[in-house]
């Protein structure tokens, strides 16, 4: 009997010890989690304050022109420089919505979504970059058609810091063939402000011939567009001739009121749609629809033998599989259609 009592006492003591150990572990992990959350909250608060200082009194990023953008914090470095240690702080932050609801300022409903150019935030203090070496590296992958590597590179901090240093103007950094006067001539790669790149042919310092333009949106952006591009013929630094415009979107930020352009194929004149255009739209579920329309220097022509809708909007596109299905626009929305937010002009920056 005495032995059974001792066994019971030993078992009870063991159970109590296990319970105590579990309680200690729970308290320790809870304290660690709270500390981590406190640190994260401090980082977010500090980042928000720095963002407010950068923007000053400007509260609407859509009315802020590229000429008003700040260039503080851009530091040009030398070849072989390392990435900034600040990236670990930025990585802990939730995406900052630097765009307002663009659609509310456009013709919403049965109209194309109004896009905005990529916005880079001033988080590149101390980030070093080497223009020549970076464009040389990027050009190598682009010339090989390795666009996966191109996309990986342009989203690195040192590349975003490079394009951020060009904010407020239309000049560009260049790597490639040049003429006797050091003007881009032949095949070359250029980077502009707003995360824009061009790779292709040049004549006398201007994009001319065949080439591809990309506007990349930063990974921390919560804007609906993730990439915007045009590939095709160029003249006088603008899309001129046969070409294709393309958009990629983040479906989480797409709404059901607007129509999202995916591909626009046809003839472009000074960047505007001009002629018979083949259009593909996409929704947030990835479903696509094909359309036909005629544009005259950016203005969609009304579909023949089709009536205005109940709100007086103009039928401008007809579905390929159902000619009675149209996209309608206001007079204002039907004009000025082309490759938006394209930076052109300017000169090579040494």
URSULFEN-V552067 format. One record per residue. N is the residue number from 1. RES is the residue in one letter. SS is DSSP state (alpha for helix, beta for strand, coil for the rest). PHI is phi in radians with two decimals (999 if undefined). Layout:
N&RES&SS&PHI, N&RES&SS&PHI
This chain:
1&X&coil&999, 2&X&alpha&-1.11, 3&X&alpha&-1.16, 4&X&alpha&-1.11, 5&X&alpha&-1.10, 6&X&alpha&-1.10, 7&X&alpha&-1.13, 8&X&alpha&-1.08, 9&X&alpha&-1.08, 10&X&alpha&-1.12, 11&X&alpha&-1.12, 12&X&alpha&-1.06, 13&X&alpha&-1.12, 14&X&alpha&-1.12, 15&X&alpha&-1.08, 16&X&alpha&-1.06, 17&X&alpha&-1.13, 18&X&alpha&-1.11, 19&X&alpha&-1.07, 20&X&alpha&-1.08, 21&X&alpha&-1.09, 22&X&alpha&-1.09, 23&X&alpha&-1.08, 24&X&alpha&-1.08, 25&X&alpha&-1.13, 26&X&alpha&-1.06, 27&X&alpha&-1.12, 28&X&alpha&-1.14, 29&X&alpha&-1.16, 30&X&alpha&-1.11, 31&X&alpha&-1.11, 32&X&alpha&-1.14, 33&X&alpha&-1.08, 34&X&alpha&-1.10, 35&X&alpha&-1.12, 36&X&alpha&-1.10, 37&X&alpha&-1.16, 38&X&alpha&-1.09, 39&X&alpha&-1.12, 40&X&alpha&-1.10, 41&X&alpha&-1.07, 42&X&alpha&-1.11, 43&X&alpha&-1.09, 44&X&alpha&-1.11, 45&X&alpha&-1.09, 46&X&alpha&-1.12, 47&X&alpha&-1.17, 48&X&alpha&-1.11, 49&X&alpha&-1.14, 50&X&alpha&-1.13, 51&X&alpha&-1.14, 52&X&alpha&-1.14, 53&X&alpha&-1.14, 54&X&alpha&-1.13, 55&X&alpha&-1.45, 56&X&coil&1.07, 57&X&coil&-1.52, 58&X&coil&-1.28, 59&X&coil&-1.95, 60&X&coil&-2.01, 61&X&alpha&-1.14, 62&X&alpha&-1.33, 63&X&alpha&-1.71, 64&X&coil&-1.59, 65&X&coil&-1.35, 66&X&alpha&-1.13, 67&X&alpha&-1.22, 68&X&alpha&-1.60, 69&X&coil&-1.17, 70&X&coil&-1.36, 71&X&coil&-1.96, 72&X&coil&-1.15, 73&X&coil&1.60, 74&X&coil&-1.58, 75&X&coil&-2.23, 76&X&coil&-1.47, 77&X&coil&-1.94, 78&X&coil&-2.12, 79&X&coil&-1.05, 80&X&coil&1.43, 81&X&coil&-1.25, 82&X&coil&-1.66, 83&X&coil&-1.27, 84&X&coil&-1.25, 85&X&coil&-1.32, 86&X&coil&-1.26, 87&X&alpha&-1.10, 88&X&alpha&-1.17, 89&X&alpha&-1.25, 90&X&alpha&-1.07, 91&X&alpha&-1.21, 92&X&coil&-1.48, 93&X&coil&-1.60, 94&X&coil&-1.24, 95&X&coil&-0.98, 96&X&beta&-1.66, 97&X&coil&-1.43, 98&X&coil&-1.45, 99&X&coil&-1.98, 100&X&coil&-1.45, 101&X&coil&-1.27, 102&X&alpha&-1.08, 103&X&alpha&-1.08, 104&X&alpha&-1.22, 105&X&alpha&-1.68, 106&X&coil&-2.04, 107&X&coil&-1.46, 108&X&coil&-1.53, 109&X&coil&1.48, 110&X&coil&0.97, 111&X&coil&-2.53, 112&X&beta&-1.19, 113&X&coil&-1.18, 114&X&coil&-1.42, 115&X&coil&-1.64, 116&X&coil&-2.30, 117&X&coil&-1.28, 118&X&coil&-1.09, 119&X&coil&-1.98, 120&X&coil&-1.75, 121&X&coil&-1.51, 122&X&coil&-1.37, 123&X&coil&-2.12, 124&X&coil&-1.88, 125&X&coil&-1.02, 126&X&coil&1.45, 127&X&coil&-1.36, 128&X&coil&-1.61, 129&X&coil&-2.62, 130&X&coil&-2.19, 131&X&alpha&-1.00, 132&X&alpha&-1.07, 133&X&alpha&-1.16, 134&X&alpha&-1.23, 135&X&alpha&-1.21, 136&X&alpha&-1.08, 137&X&alpha&-1.08, 138&X&alpha&-1.14, 139&X&alpha&-1.06, 140&X&alpha&-1.06, 141&X&alpha&-1.18, 142&X&alpha&-1.13, 143&X&alpha&-1.14, 144&X&coil&-1.50, 145&X&coil&1.36, 146&X&coil&-1.54, 147&X&alpha&-1.30, 148&X&alpha&-1.12, 149&X&alpha&-1.17, 150&X&alpha&-1.05, 151&X&alpha&-1.13, 152&X&alpha&-1.11, 153&X&alpha&-1.20, 154&X&alpha&-1.15, 155&X&coil&-1.62, 156&X&coil&-1.32, 157&X&alpha&-1.04, 158&X&alpha&-1.16, 159&X&alpha&-1.34, 160&X&alpha&-1.16, 161&X&alpha&-1.12, 162&X&alpha&-1.12, 163&X&alpha&-1.24, 164&X&alpha&-1.13, 165&X&coil&-1.16, 166&X&coil&-1.69, 167&X&coil&-0.99, 168&X&coil&1.68, 169&X&coil&-2.72, 170&X&coil&-2.06, 171&X&coil&-1.27, 172&X&beta&-2.55, 173&X&beta&-1.58, 174&X&beta&-2.41, 175&X&beta&-2.40, 176&X&beta&2.70, 177&X&beta&-1.29, 178&X&beta&-2.45, 179&X&coil&-1.59, 180&X&coil&-1.15, 181&X&coil&-1.76, 182&X&coil&1.12, 183&X&coil&-1.61, 184&X&beta&-0.95, 185&X&beta&-2.71, 186&X&beta&2.00, 187&X&beta&-1.89, 188&X&beta&-2.85, 189&X&beta&-2.09, 190&X&beta&-2.29, 191&X&beta&-2.14, 192&X&beta&-2.06, 193&X&coil&-1.15, 194&X&coil&1.05, 195&X&coil&1.07, 196&X&beta&-1.84, 197&X&beta&-2.33, 198&X&beta&-2.39, 199&X&beta&-2.29, 200&X&beta&2.85, 201&X&beta&-1.60, 202&X&beta&-2.33, 203&X&beta&-2.44, 204&X&coil&0.92, 205&X&coil&1.48, 206&X&beta&-2.18, 207&X&beta&-1.17, 208&X&beta&-2.61, 209&X&beta&1.92, 210&X&beta&-1.74, 211&X&beta&-2.92, 212&X&beta&-2.23, 213&X&beta&-1.96, 214&X&beta&-2.21, 215&X&beta&-2.02, 216&X&beta&-1.61, 217&X&coil&-1.82, 218&X&coil&-1.04, 219&X&coil&-1.12, 220&X&coil&-1.48, 221&X&beta&-1.26, 222&X&coil&-1.92, 223&X&coil&-1.34, 224&X&coil&-1.20, 225&X&beta&-1.46, 226&X&beta&-1.90, 227&X&beta&-2.61, 228&X&beta&-2.41, 229&X&beta&-2.55, 230&X&beta&-2.37, 231&X&beta&-2.33, 232&X&beta&2.67, 233&X&beta&-1.56, 234&X&beta&-2.27, 235&X&beta&-2.78, 236&X&coil&0.94, 237&X&coil&1.30, 238&X&beta&-2.34, 239&X&beta&-1.04, 240&X&beta&-2.51, 241&X&beta&2.06, 242&X&beta&-1.29, 243&X&beta&-2.96, 244&X&beta&-2.43, 245&X&beta&-1.76, 246&X&beta&-2.51, 247&X&beta&-2.17, 248&X&beta&-2.07, 249&X&beta&-2.22, 250&X&coil&-1.62, 251&X&alpha&-1.05, 252&X&alpha&-1.16, 253&X&alpha&-1.86, 254&X&coil&-1.50, 255&X&coil&-1.83, 256&X&coil&-1.79, 257&X&coil&-1.55, 258&X&coil&-1.89, 259&X&beta&-1.89, 260&X&beta&-1.80, 261&X&beta&-1.20, 262&X&beta&-1.92, 263&X&beta&-2.38, 264&X&beta&-2.29, 265&X&beta&-2.09, 266&X&beta&2.87, 267&X&beta&-1.87, 268&X&beta&-2.06, 269&X&beta&-2.24, 270&X&coil&0.89, 271&X&coil&1.51, 272&X&beta&-1.72, 273&X&beta&-1.16, 274&X&coil&-2.64, 275&X&beta&2.20, 276&X&beta&-1.29, 277&X&beta&-2.08, 278&X&beta&-1.75, 279&X&beta&-2.11, 280&X&beta&-2.11, 281&X&beta&-1.92, 282&X&beta&-2.43, 283&X&coil&-1.89, 284&X&coil&-1.25, 285&X&coil&-1.68, 286&X&coil&1.53, 287&X&coil&-1.36, 288&X&beta&-2.00, 289&X&beta&-2.35, 290&X&beta&-1.75, 291&X&beta&-2.37, 292&X&beta&-2.20, 293&X&beta&-2.83, 294&X&beta&-2.14, 295&X&beta&-2.10, 296&X&beta&-2.07, 297&X&coil&0.85, 298&X&coil&1.65, 299&X&beta&-1.90, 300&X&beta&-1.23, 301&X&coil&-1.49, 302&X&coil&-1.18, 303&X&coil&-1.16, 304&X&coil&-1.16, 305&X&coil&1.05, 306&X&coil&-2.14, 307&X&coil&-1.57, 308&X&coil&-1.15, 309&X&coil&-1.43, 310&X&coil&-1.09, 311&X&coil&-1.67, 312&X&coil&1.45, 313&X&coil&-1.37, 314&X&beta&-1.62, 315&X&beta&-1.33, 316&X&beta&-2.05, 317&X&beta&-2.30, 318&X&beta&-2.09, 319&X&beta&-1.18, 320&X&coil&-1.14, 321&X&coil&-1.60, 322&X&coil&-2.70, 323&X&coil&-1.11, 324&X&coil&-1.54, 325&X&coil&-1.70, 326&X&beta&-2.21, 327&X&beta&-1.78, 328&X&beta&-1.87, 329&X&beta&-2.45, 330&X&coil&-1.31, 331&X&coil&-1.01, 332&X&coil&-1.18, 333&X&coil&-1.19, 334&X&coil&-1.40, 335&X&coil&-1.87, 336&X&coil&1.24, 337&X&coil&-1.66, 338&X&beta&-3.12, 339&X&coil&-1.26, 340&X&coil&-1.49, 341&X&coil&1.15, 342&X&coil&-1.32, 343&X&coil&-1.47, 344&X&coil&-2.40, 345&X&coil&1.36, 346&X&coil&1.34, 347&X&coil&-2.42, 348&X&beta&-1.15, 349&X&coil&-1.66, 350&X&coil&-1.43
